[in-house]
Amino acid sequence: MRAVGEVGQSGMGCFWLFVLCLFSPGGANVTELAGMFGQIQSPNYPEGYPSDLDVTWNITVPTGFRIKLYFMHFDLEPSYLCEYDYVKVAADDDLLETFCGRESTDTEQIPGREFVLTNSNTMTITFRTDFSNEERFTGFEAHYSAVDIDECVEKLDEALFCDHYCHNYIGGFYCSCRFSYILHSDNRTCKVECSDNVFTEKSGVINSPDYPNSYPKSSDCLYRIELEEGFSISLEFADIFDLEDHPDVPCPYDYLKIKAGMQEFGPFCGDESPGRIDTNSSSVQILFHSDDSGDNRGWKIMFTSVGTPCPVVYPPANGTIEPVLDGYSFKDQVQIRCNIGFKFVKGGDEVEAYQIECEKSGMWSSSIPTCKAIDCGIPRSLQDGFITFYTKDNLTLFGSQIEYSCFAIFYRMETELNSTYTCMENGFWVNDELGTDLPICQPECGRPRTQRSSIQPKIAQGRVVSKGSSPWIAMLSKNGIPFCGGSLVGDKWIITAAHCLHPPYDPDIPNLSNSDLINITSFKVILGRQKTLRKEGTEQVFRAKRIICHRSYNSSTFEFDIALLELPRKVTITDYVMPICLPENSIPTLHPGDMVIVSGWGKQFLHSIPETLMEIEIPIADHDKCKNVYAQLGRQVTDDMICAGLKQGGSDACQGDSGGPMVALDKKSNRWFLAGTVSWGDGCGEDNRYGVYSDVKKSLKWIKNVTNVKDF
């Protein structure tokens, strides 16, 4: 007898084991083989095998493997039902196969190409022969090998199999669990860690793990519902309730217990739902236990809570509450708001919203305060205007309306708009167009209260001006004697000639700077005067706050001979003091022949100062003719200048009229506007000589930028 085997184990070295067993006919021989593979041959193979043999091979491979046996050669004496010579293969005391003969018949079977496979890691092969082998049958040659058992597929022992997942490896297997499960100490069962579940919401759902699928084995779960004192928790079990039970012993395997305060409910098991449980407690513990067996579906609880009831609340006058419910209970909150235009008064502070809460005592956390109308307070006063209240008793509460108006005689709104203001919910008086800004009252311009009588075309030997018919004219006076004129624009600016505010022209200093201006304390600005030297009681007298000459003024050529005087305060608009309008951009340029009026206290032909203000109506002269006349005299008339007067002379401004107004009537609006300021000329009313005036329209942008006076 000869056998060769290999012994090995996964992860370890291996070695060869050679076993040679001698036998004697009629005796029994047993060979032990251990290893991952090996070879077995009948004695004397491939020569004829001896008679009277009884040989056994016991094969053992490592645990986790089974044995695969296959024959490379098989030649035994044929016999009916293998009575003479045969090979038997057994495992775990069970006969697997019996082989004999040379070919398979109805009563005999040879292994052929088939193999024998055990379910365990052991195999026994027995070879027996009778007393003869006359034909010299050659016997057999067989090979065996260890084959890995895939326990995850074959599940040879269901009781020891994995609860969730099985993983095979060569020679064995191991178990693992689904997410949120952990492997029990038996390395087979999956359980959950569920001993610290706390619910603090007033309602929710609690169920066994994987509900409604099978819950885990060998687990102890503790669920706690912890609410504030003042709530009462109720439990409602779902219809599907399935815990392993016992027909005779109450809940010995899996069970559910509930503890609420001093009360206990359960244990529960079986398939009958406990239904609804009112715990009358704000703290509930739910204990769930499962053993290491079973396949039940578990349980589900919907929990709700109710608090101590509080009285129904109602909204305050001019207010609302949210939410509006039929009843309120502990921890319910109510938001109370005042309607638009109203606010709560609480502790001296005004708030738009107020919140109260139902307390465990059954009382609200605070009483509902009163909604008080928002008070916008006394509206701001309007300079040069007044306020009209539309509400009785001059109320200033939400929704009240007022209207701003300018003093009707001397002022007008800056723009045509609705001047009504409403007390709004933000506590401000608001206008649809201006918002919270106030309208602006501009002094009425160019509309004297005294109408002008017919005018004789003279200043030199001219006509006395009617008192109040030129209320915009200003006298610049030194030591009580007028030296120049000016025009009131807006309520604190005088337009005059720049050369009035400089020392006499010096050819050695062709362009005087602002540092060469006369001292503002050396002269006075007098408005509302008619008489030249005598006070009349209608005057308003000022010292100039500052002098601003046009940036392009040239003292040698009188180009842009225009300057501004800022008064230290606003004038008081009266019948005798009123501003002249600035020319609108839409007004066409004056053309030759258009009539203008020039006013002043300048000297007359006898070189004496007049007793009173004089004026003259003269036509605009052709600009080119005027330029040619003065060109012959070596003088230059530039584009910023206007010429006016008669070719034959006799009507002109004179010394002392400089800076005074040249005005024209805008027939569309029936307002007088300032067309120019008296600048220079050659003599006073000489033949073929014209008066030259600074064109206000050419300096209009500069004037507006400095004074911020609007067009009329």
C-alpha positions in Angstrom: 0.0 0.0 0.0 1.3 3.5 -0.9 -0.2 6.9 -0.1 1.1 10.5 -0.5 -0.5 13.4 1.3 0.0 17.2 2.0 -0.8 18.9 5.2 -1.4 22.7 5.2 -3.5 25.5 6.6 -4.4 28.9 5.1 -1.7 31.4 6.0 0.8 28.8 7.2 3.6 26.9 5.5 3.0 23.4 4.3 4.9 20.2 4.3 4.8 16.8 2.6 3.9 13.6 4.3 4.8 10.3 2.9 3.1 7.3 4.3 4.0 3.7 3.3 2.0 1.0 5.0 3.0 -2.6 4.6 0.3 -5.1 4.8 -0.2 -8.8 5.1 -2.9 -10.7 3.3 -6.0 -11.1 5.4 -5.0 -8.3 7.7 -6.6 -4.8 8.1 -4.5 -1.7 7.6 -5.6 1.9 8.4 -3.7 4.9 7.0 -4.4 8.4 8.3 -4.0 11.2 5.8 -4.0 14.9 6.7 -3.3 17.7 4.2 -4.9 19.9 1.6 -4.4 17.3 -1.2 -3.0 13.8 -1.8 -2.8 10.6 -3.9 -4.1 7.1 -3.1 -3.2 3.9 -5.0 -4.2 0.3 -4.5 -1.3 -1.9 -3.3 1.2 -3.0 -6.0 -0.4 -0.4 -8.4 -0.2 -0.7 -11.4 0.6 -4.4 -11.0 -2.2 -6.7 -10.0 -3.4 -6.1 -6.4 -3.1 -8.8 -3.8 -6.0 -11.0 -2.5 -7.6 -10.8 0.9 -7.0 -7.1 1.3 -8.8 -4.9 3.9 -7.2 -1.4 3.6 -8.7 1.9 4.9 -7.6 5.5 4.3 -8.9 8.1 6.7 -8.6 11.6 5.2 -8.9 14.8 7.2 -8.6 18.3 5.9 -8.8 21.6 7.9 -12.2 22.8 9.3 -14.1 24.9 6.8 -13.2 22.6 3.9 -14.8 19.6 2.3 -13.0 16.7 0.4 -13.2 16.1 -3.3 -12.2 12.6 -4.5 -11.7 11.6 -8.1 -10.1 8.5 -9.8 -7.6 8.6 -12.6 -7.6 4.8 -13.0 -10.1 2.2 -11.9 -9.8 -1.6 -12.7 -11.3 -4.1 -10.2 -12.7 -7.6 -10.6 -16.4 -7.4 -11.7 -19.0 -9.0 -9.4 -22.7 -8.9 -8.9 -23.5 -6.1 -6.5 -19.7 -5.7 -5.9 -19.5 -8.9 -3.8 -15.9 -9.7 -4.6 -13.6 -6.7 -4.8 -14.8 -3.1 -4.1 -14.0 0.4 -3.0 -16.3 2.2 -0.6 -16.3 5.9 0.2 -17.9 7.1 3.4 -18.2 10.4 5.3 -19.6 11.1 8.8 -20.6 7.4 9.0 -22.7 7.7 5.8 -21.8 5.6 2.8 -21.4 7.8 -0.2 -20.4 5.5 -3.0 -19.4 1.8 -3.7 -17.3 1.1 -6.8 -16.2 -2.1 -8.5 -15.6 -3.7 -11.9 -14.3 -2.3 -15.1 -17.4 -0.6 -16.4 -20.8 0.4 -15.0 -23.6 -2.1 -15.3 -27.0 -2.5 -13.7 -25.4 -4.0 -10.6 -21.9 -2.4 -10.7 -20.6 1.1 -10.8 -17.2 2.6 -11.6 -16.4 6.2 -10.7 -15.5 7.2 -14.3 -15.1 10.9 -14.6 -17.4 11.6 -11.7 -16.0 12.9 -8.3 -17.1 12.3 -4.8 -17.7 15.4 -2.6 -18.2 15.3 1.2 -20.1 17.9 3.2 -17.5 17.8 6.0 -13.8 17.8 6.3 -13.4 14.0 6.8 -13.6 11.0 4.4 -13.0 7.3 4.8 -12.0 5.1 1.8 -12.1 1.3 2.2 -10.6 -1.2 -0.3 -11.4 -4.9 0.1 -10.5 -7.9 -2.1 -11.5 -11.6 -1.9 -9.3 -14.6 -2.1 -8.3 -14.4 -5.8 -7.2 -12.0 -8.5 -6.6 -14.5 -11.3 -6.8 -12.0 -14.2 -4.4 -9.6 -12.5 -6.7 -6.6 -12.3 -4.5 -3.5 -11.9 -6.5 -1.7 -9.1 -6.9 2.1 -8.9 -5.3 5.5 -8.6 -7.2 8.3 -6.9 -6.6 11.9 -5.9 -8.2 14.0 -3.3 -8.1 17.8 -2.5 -9.6 20.2 0.1 -12.4 22.3 -1.4 -13.4 25.5 0.4 -17.0 25.5 1.8 -19.0 28.7 1.0 -20.9 28.8 4.2 -22.7 32.0 3.1 -24.3 30.1 0.3 -24.8 26.6 1.7 -25.8 27.6 5.3 -24.9 24.2 6.6 -26.1 25.1 10.1 -29.0 27.6 10.1 -28.8 28.0 13.8 -25.3 29.3 13.6 -25.7 31.4 10.5 -25.3 35.2 10.2 -28.2 37.5 11.2 -27.6 40.1 8.4 -24.5 39.7 6.1 -22.3 36.7 5.6 -18.7 37.0 4.1 -16.9 33.9 3.0 -13.1 33.4 3.0 -11.0 30.3 2.3 -11.6 28.0 5.2 -14.3 30.0 6.9 -16.7 32.9 7.1 -17.6 35.9 9.2 -20.7 38.0 9.8 -21.4 41.8 9.7 -24.4 44.0 10.3 -26.4 46.7 8.5 -25.9 50.4 9.1 -26.7 51.4 12.7 -26.5 47.8 13.9 -23.6 46.3 15.8 -22.4 42.6 16.0 -23.4 40.8 19.2 -20.7 39.0 21.2 -21.8 35.7 19.6 -20.3 37.1 16.3 -23.5 36.1 14.5 -26.5 38.2 15.9 -26.9 41.9 15.0 -28.3 44.2 17.6 -28.7 48.0 18.0 -27.5 50.5 20.5 -30.7 52.3 21.4 -30.4 53.1 25.1 -30.3 56.9 24.9 -33.1 58.2 22.8 -34.6 61.4 24.1 -37.6 63.2 22.5 -38.4 66.7 23.6 -41.0 67.7 20.9 -44.6 67.9 21.8 -45.5 65.2 19.3 -43.7 62.6 17.3 -43.3 59.0 16.3 -41.3 56.2 18.0 -41.0 52.7 16.6 -38.9 49.6 16.9 -35.8 49.5 14.7 -36.6 48.7 11.0 -40.4 48.7 11.7 -42.4 47.2 10.1 -39.6 44.8 9.2 -38.2 42.4 11.7 -36.6 44.1 14.7 -33.0 43.3 15.9 -32.3 40.4 18.2 -30.5 40.6 21.6 -31.3 44.3 22.0 -32.4 46.5 24.8 -33.8 49.9 23.8 -34.8 52.8 26.0 -36.8 55.7 24.7 -37.6 58.7 26.8 -40.1 61.5 26.1 -39.2 64.5 28.3 -41.4 67.6 28.2 -41.8 70.5 30.5 -44.0 70.1 33.5 -47.4 71.2 32.4 -47.8 68.8 29.5 -49.6 65.5 29.5 -48.4 62.8 27.1 -50.6 60.3 25.3 -49.5 57.2 23.4 -51.3 55.7 20.4 -50.1 52.3 19.1 -50.3 51.5 15.5 -52.5 48.5 14.4 -49.4 46.5 13.4 -48.1 45.2 16.8 -46.0 42.0 16.6 -43.7 40.8 19.5 -42.7 37.3 20.2 -44.8 35.8 23.0 -45.5 32.5 24.8 -48.9 30.8 25.2 -48.4 30.1 28.9 -45.9 32.5 30.3 -46.5 36.3 29.9 -43.9 37.9 27.6 -40.8 35.7 28.5 -38.9 36.5 25.2 -39.6 40.0 23.7 -41.6 42.7 25.5 -42.4 46.4 25.7 -42.8 48.2 29.0 -43.9 51.8 29.7 -43.2 53.9 32.8 -44.9 57.3 33.3 -44.3 58.9 36.7 -45.3 56.4 39.3 -47.3 54.3 36.8 -46.2 51.3 34.8 -47.9 49.8 31.7 -47.1 46.4 30.3 -45.3 44.3 29.6 -46.8 44.0 26.1 -46.2 41.3 23.6 -48.0 39.2 21.0 -50.0 40.6 18.1 -52.7 42.7 19.9 -52.1 46.4 19.9 -52.3 48.1 23.3 -54.3 50.9 21.6 -54.2 54.3 23.4 -52.6 55.1 26.7 -53.1 58.4 28.4 -50.1 58.7 30.8 -51.1 62.0 32.5 -47.4 62.7 32.8 -44.8 64.9 31.1 -42.1 62.2 31.4 -42.4 58.8 29.8 -39.9 55.9 29.5 -40.4 53.1 26.9 -38.3 50.0 27.4 -38.1 47.4 24.5 -36.3 44.0 25.0 -35.6 41.3 22.4 -33.9 38.0 22.9 -31.6 36.2 20.4 -34.3 34.6 18.3 -37.5 35.4 16.4 -38.5 37.2 13.3 -41.4 39.5 14.4 -42.3 42.9 13.0 -42.2 45.1 16.1 -44.3 48.2 17.1 -45.0 51.8 16.4 -46.2 54.6 18.7 -47.5 58.0 17.8 -47.2 60.3 20.8 -48.9 63.6 21.4 -49.2 66.0 24.3 -51.6 68.6 25.6 -50.8 71.3 28.0 -52.7 73.0 30.8 -55.5 75.1 29.1 -55.5 78.9 29.2 -58.5 81.2 28.7 -59.3 82.3 25.1 -57.8 85.6 24.2 -59.3 88.3 22.0 -57.6 91.0 20.0 -57.4 94.5 21.4 -59.2 97.4 19.8 -57.3 98.3 16.6 -55.3 95.1 16.8 -55.1 91.4 15.8 -53.9 88.2 17.3 -52.3 85.1 15.6 -53.1 82.3 15.7 -56.8 82.4 16.3 -57.8 79.1 18.0 -60.8 77.8 19.7 -58.6 77.0 22.7 -55.1 77.5 24.0 -52.9 75.4 26.2 -49.5 75.4 28.0 -46.6 76.8 25.8 -49.0 78.1 23.2 -47.9 81.5 22.0 -50.0 84.3 20.7 -48.6 87.1 18.6 -50.6 90.4 19.1 -50.1 93.2 16.6 -51.6 96.6 16.3 -53.2 97.6 13.1 -51.2 99.9 10.8 -50.9 103.3 12.4 -51.1 102.0 16.0 -48.5 100.8 18.5 -48.5 99.2 21.9 -47.5 101.3 24.9 -45.8 99.0 27.4 -43.6 100.4 30.1 -43.3 103.7 28.4 -41.9 102.1 25.2 -43.7 101.8 21.9 -43.6 98.4 20.2 -45.3 97.2 17.0 -45.9 93.6 18.2 -46.3 91.8 21.5 -46.2 88.1 22.4 -47.7 86.3 25.3 -47.4 82.6 26.3 -49.7 80.2 28.1 -48.0 79.1 31.3 -48.3 75.8 33.1 -50.5 77.5 35.8 -53.2 78.0 33.1 -52.6 81.8 33.0 -51.2 84.0 30.3 -47.7 85.4 30.8 -49.0 89.0 30.5 -52.2 90.9 30.0 -52.9 92.4 26.5 -51.8 96.0 26.2 -53.7 98.7 24.5 -53.1 99.7 20.8 -52.5 103.5 20.8 -52.6 105.6 17.6 -49.2 106.7 16.4 -48.7 110.4 17.0 -46.5 112.2 14.4 -46.2 115.2 16.7 -46.4 118.9 15.8 -45.4 119.2 12.1 -42.3 121.3 11.3 -43.0 124.9 10.5 -42.6 126.0 6.9 -40.4 129.0 6.4 -42.3 131.8 4.7 -45.5 129.7 5.0 -48.1 128.3 7.3 -49.9 125.0 8.2 -53.6 124.2 7.9 -55.0 121.2 9.9 -57.7 119.2 8.4 -58.7 117.4 11.6 -60.7 118.8 14.5 -58.7 120.0 17.5 -55.6 120.0 15.3 -55.0 116.3 16.0 -51.6 114.9 15.0 -52.5 111.2 15.2 -52.2 108.5 12.4 -54.2 109.4 9.4 -54.4 113.1 10.2 -53.7 115.5 7.4 -52.2 118.9 7.1 -51.5 121.3 4.2 -48.6 123.6 3.8 -49.1 126.9 2.2 -46.9 129.9 1.4 -47.7 133.4 2.5 -50.1 134.2 -0.4 -49.0 137.7 -1.2 -45.3 137.5 -1.5 -44.4 133.7 -1.8 -45.2 130.7 -3.9 -44.4 127.0 -3.9 -41.1 126.2 -5.6 -43.0 123.7 -7.8 -46.6 123.0 -8.5 -47.4 120.0 -6.3 -49.9 118.7 -3.8 -48.7 120.1 -0.5 -50.9 117.8 1.7 -49.0 115.7 4.3 -50.4 112.7 6.1 -49.4 111.2 9.5 -48.1 107.8 8.5 -47.5 104.6 10.5 -43.7 105.4 10.7 -44.5 108.4 12.8 -43.6 111.0 10.1 -45.6 113.5 8.1 -45.3 112.3 4.5 -46.2 113.8 1.2 -46.8 111.6 -1.9 -44.2 113.5 -3.9 -41.7 114.9 -1.4 -41.8 112.2 1.2 -40.8 113.8 4.5 -39.1 116.8 2.9 -40.9 120.1 3.2 -41.9 122.2 0.3 -40.0 125.4 -0.4 -41.5 128.8 -0.5 -39.8 130.9 -3.0 -40.3 134.7 -2.9 -42.7 135.9 -5.6 -40.6 137.5 -8.3 -41.2 140.1 -11.0 -44.8 141.0 -10.0 -44.8 144.4 -8.2 -47.8 145.3 -6.2 -47.7 148.8 -7.5 -48.5 149.1 -11.2 -46.1 151.1 -13.4 -47.6 154.3 -15.1 -46.7 155.3 -18.6 -42.9 155.8 -18.9 -41.2 158.7 -20.6 -38.1 157.7 -22.5 -35.7 159.5 -20.2 -33.5 158.8 -17.2 -31.3 161.7 -17.8 -34.1 164.3 -17.6 -36.2 161.1 -17.0 -39.3 160.2 -15.1 -39.7 159.4 -11.4 -40.4 155.8 -10.7 -43.7 155.1 -8.9 -42.9 153.9 -5.4 -43.0 150.1 -5.3 -43.1 149.6 -9.0 -39.4 148.5 -9.1 -39.2 146.7 -5.7 -36.2 144.6 -6.8 -33.8 147.5 -7.2 -31.0 147.9 -4.6 -28.9 150.9 -3.8 -25.2 150.5 -3.1 -24.4 153.4 -0.8 -21.2 154.9 0.6 -21.6 157.5 3.3 -25.2 157.9 2.4 -24.5 158.6 -1.3 -25.5 156.0 -4.0 -22.5 154.9 -6.1 -24.1 151.9 -7.9 -27.3 150.0 -8.3 -28.2 146.3 -8.1 -31.1 143.8 -8.3 -32.5 141.5 -5.7 -32.8 137.8 -6.8 -34.1 135.2 -4.5 -34.2 136.4 -0.9 -30.6 137.1 -0.1 -28.6 137.8 -3.3 -27.9 141.0 -5.2 -26.7 141.1 -8.8 -24.7 144.2 -9.7 -21.8 145.2 -11.9 -18.3 143.8 -11.1 -16.7 147.1 -11.8 -18.7 148.7 -8.9 -16.8 146.5 -6.4 -13.3 147.3 -7.6 -11.2 150.4 -7.4 -11.1 152.6 -10.5 -9.5 150.9 -13.5 -5.7 151.1 -13.6 -4.0 150.3 -16.9 -1.0 149.0 -15.0 -3.3 146.4 -13.4 -5.4 145.1 -16.4 -7.2 142.3 -14.5 -8.0 142.9 -10.9 -8.4 139.8 -8.7 -10.9 139.2 -5.8 -8.2 140.4 -3.4 -8.6 143.8 -5.0 -12.3 144.1 -4.1 -13.5 147.0 -2.0 -14.0 146.2 1.7 -17.5 144.9 2.4 -17.7 147.2 5.4 -17.2 150.2 3.3 -20.7 150.3 1.8 -24.3 149.4 2.5 -27.0 147.6 0.5 -30.3 149.4 0.8 -33.6 147.8 -0.4 -37.1 149.3 -0.4 -35.9 152.9 -0.9 -37.5 155.4 -3.3 -35.8 158.6 -2.3 -32.2 159.1 -3.0 -31.0 160.6 0.3 -34.0 160.6 2.5 -35.2 157.7 4.7 -38.8 156.6 4.1 -39.4 153.9 6.7 -39.7 151.1 4.1 -35.9 150.5 3.8 -34.1 147.3 4.7 -30.4 147.9 5.1 -27.6 145.3 5.0 -23.9 144.9 5.0 -22.7 142.4 2.4 -21.6 139.0 3.7 -19.4 138.3 0.7 -18.6 139.5 -2.8 -18.3 137.0 -5.7 -17.2 138.4 -9.1 -17.8 136.4 -12.3 -14.7 134.2 -12.9 -14.4 135.6 -16.5 -14.7 139.3 -15.5 -12.1 141.5 -17.3 -11.7 144.9 -15.7 -10.1 146.5 -18.8 -12.8 145.4 -21.3 -15.7 145.0 -18.9 -16.3 141.5 -20.3 -18.7 139.6 -17.9 -19.1 142.8 -15.8 -21.3 141.1 -13.3 -21.0 140.2 -9.6 -23.0 138.8 -6.7 -23.4 140.1 -3.2 -24.6 137.7 -0.6 -26.6 139.2 2.2 -26.1 138.0 5.8 -29.8 137.1 6.2 -32.9 136.8 4.2 -34.8 140.0 3.2 -38.4 140.5 4.3 -40.6 140.5 1.3 -42.9 143.5 1.3 -44.7 145.8 -1.2 -41.4 147.6 -1.6 -38.9 144.7 -1.5 -39.4 141.9 -3.9 -37.0 139.9 -6.1 -36.8 140.2 -9.9 -37.1 137.0 -11.9 -34.2 135.4 -13.6 -34.8 134.7 -17.3 -36.0 131.3 -18.0 -34.0 129.2 -20.5 -37.1 129.0 -22.6 -37.3 132.8 -23.0 -36.1 133.8 -26.5 -33.1 136.2 -26.7 -34.1 139.8 -26.9 -34.1 141.3 -30.4 -33.5 144.8 -31.6 -36.5 146.9 -31.0 -37.7 144.9 -27.9 -38.4 147.4 -25.1 -36.6 147.2 -21.8 -36.7 149.4 -18.6 -33.6 150.7 -16.9 -33.8 152.1 -13.4 -31.3 154.0 -11.2 -30.2 156.9 -9.1 -27.5 158.0 -11.5 -26.5 161.6 -12.4 -28.5 163.6 -14.9 -27.5 166.1 -17.5 -26.7 168.8 -14.9 -24.4 166.2 -13.3 -26.5 166.2 -10.1 -28.0 163.2 -8.2 -31.8 163.0 -8.6 -34.0 163.3 -5.6 -35.7 160.0 -6.3 -35.4 156.8 -8.3 -35.6 157.3 -12.1 -36.4 154.9 -14.9 -36.5 154.8 -18.7 -38.0 152.5 -21.4 -35.6 152.1 -24.3 -35.3 149.6 -27.2 -32.7 146.9 -27.6 -30.2 148.1 -30.2 -28.7 146.1 -33.1 -25.6 144.4 -31.7 -23.5 144.8 -34.9 -24.3 148.5 -35.2 -23.4 149.0 -31.6 -20.1 147.2 -32.1 -19.3 149.3 -35.1 -20.1 152.6 -33.3 -17.8 151.7 -30.4 -15.1 150.2 -32.7 -14.7 153.7 -34.2 -14.0 154.9 -30.6 -11.5 152.1 -30.0 -13.9 150.2 -27.6 -14.9 146.6 -27.9 -18.5 145.3 -27.5 -18.3 141.5 -26.8 -20.9 138.7 -27.1 -21.7 138.9 -23.4 -23.0 142.4 -23.7 -26.3 143.9 -24.8 -26.7 147.4 -26.3 -29.8 149.5 -25.7 -31.0 153.1 -26.4 -31.9 155.4 -29.3 -29.5 156.3 -32.1 -30.3 159.9 -31.7 -29.5 159.7 -28.0 -31.3 161.4 -25.1 -32.3 158.2 -23.3 -29.6 156.4 -21.4 -28.2 155.4 -18.1 -25.6 157.5 -16.5 -23.0 157.6 -13.8 -24.3 156.0 -10.6 -26.7 153.7 -12.5 -24.0 151.0 -12.9 -25.0 147.6 -11.7 -28.7 148.6 -11.8 -31.4 146.5 -13.5 -32.4 146.4 -17.1 -35.7 144.5 -17.0 -38.1 143.2 -19.6 -41.7 141.9 -19.4 -42.4 138.2 -20.2 -45.9 138.6 -21.7 -46.6 134.9 -21.3 -46.3 134.9 -17.5 -46.8 138.6 -17.1 -43.6 138.8 -15.0 -40.6 141.1 -15.2 -37.2 139.4 -15.6 -33.7 140.7 -15.3 -32.2 141.0 -18.8 -29.0 142.9 -18.0 -27.1 145.0 -15.6 -25.9 148.6 -16.4 -22.2 148.2 -17.4 -20.7 151.1 -19.4 -21.2 153.6 -22.2 -19.8 156.8 -23.7 -21.3 159.8 -22.0 -25.0 159.8 -21.0 -27.6 159.9 -23.7 -25.1 161.2 -26.4 -26.1 161.2 -30.1 -25.2 157.9 -31.9 -24.2 156.3 -28.6 -25.7 153.3 -26.9 -25.7 152.1 -23.3 -23.9 148.8 -22.8 -25.3 146.2 -20.4 -24.0 142.8 -19.2 -26.2 140.0 -20.6 -27.6 138.1 -17.6 -28.6 135.2 -19.7 -25.0 134.6 -20.7 -24.1 134.3 -17.0 -27.3 132.5 -15.9 -25.7 129.1 -15.3 -23.0 130.7 -13.0 -25.6 132.7 -11.2 -27.8 129.7 -10.5 -24.8 127.6 -9.3 -23.8 130.3 -6.8 -27.2 131.4 -5.5 -29.3 128.2 -6.0 -32.2 130.6 -7.1 -34.6 128.8 -9.4 -36.2 130.1 -12.6 -39.6 131.7 -12.1 
